[in-house]
Amino acid sequence: MLAYGMNVLKELDCKKIKKVMTSRVEVIDYCKKNRIKFEKVDNQLLNKLTKENHQGVIIDIYEYDYYTLKDIEGDFVVILDHLEDPHNFGAIIRTCAAAGIKSIIIPKDRSVKVTDVAIKTSVGTINYVKIVMVSNISDTINKLKTMGYFIYAADMDGTNYSLVDYSGKKALIIGNEGKGISKIIKENSDFLISIPIDKKVESLNASVAAGILIYKMVEKNDR
């Protein structure tokens, strides 16, 4: 798997990097200092390898090793119900890392995965968040409940998110970009929460909605 950019390189765990290909002297110096294998190449080759904005740095990394439910960490986890856009995924990873959330749950099938685009969008912060892959979101919700988590699902028809108490262990569910959260997931959730928006706007981007809700839930929990 390939990742791109100097900021991503600095955030990634050096042990997960196979090799760095770069045209930049400062990157070579960084690799030498951190004992990372590298190859000096020109931008023409880098441009052939990817159409992404690589900034003169392409990182060949090992495939992501997903975690299991046994590896869940923290009193606040985020669940993505069949999210599809890797840009949204990467942005949510970055928000979770910034907010101190250590675990994100995704389903095995029909869902976004850890890709080069997700890593690039997360600016390497995937190193600070465990991506947990599960076979079934509904079963996972039930297991989380037995572990003491209260389940909040983001839904247009839910209660205003600013009026809800988020104390205790909790999980926030963000739905698919087009379909939202599936019916069975809504039924298994403890509470539906929504972000009031102007009638002229159909809906918020999934990663934007996640950011708003995550920080409100963290704020409420800190009080």
DASUL-V366367 format. One record per pair of residues at least 6 apart in sequence whose ideal C-beta (glycine too) atoms are under 6 Angstrom apart, sorted by the first residue. I is the first residue (numbers start at 1). J is the second residue. Records with the same first field share a line. If there is no record, write none. Layout:
BEGIN
I=J  J
END
This chain:
BEGIN
1=61  63  116
2=58  116
3=59  61  116  119
4=52  54  58  120
5=55  57
6=55  57
7=123
8=124
9=57  59
11=124  125  127
12=124  127
13=127
14=34  36
16=61  62
17=36  59  61
18=60
19=37  60
20=31  36  38  59
21=39  41  58
22=56  57
23=42  43  56
24=56
27=57
28=38
31=38
46=54  58
49=58
64=114
66=131  133
67=130  132
71=130
72=103
73=102  103
74=102  103
75=169
76=101  170
77=103  171
78=96  101  104  172
79=105  171  173
80=106  174
81=137  173  175  181  185
82=110  111  176
83=89  112
84=112  177
85=177
86=112  115  117  118
87=121
88=206  207
89=112  118
90=118  121  122
91=121  207
92=207  210
93=122  125  126  129
94=122  125
95=211  214
96=104  129
97=125  128  129
99=214  218
103=130  132
104=129  131
105=132  134
106=133
107=137
108=133  135
114=131
119=126
134=140
138=184  188
141=151  188
144=171
148=169
149=169  171
150=168  170  190
151=171  189  190
152=172  191  193
153=173  181  186  189  192
154=174  209
155=181  192  194
156=194
158=192  193  194
159=193
160=196
161=193  195  213  216
164=193
166=217  220  221
172=213
173=181
174=206  210
175=181
177=206
195=209  212
END
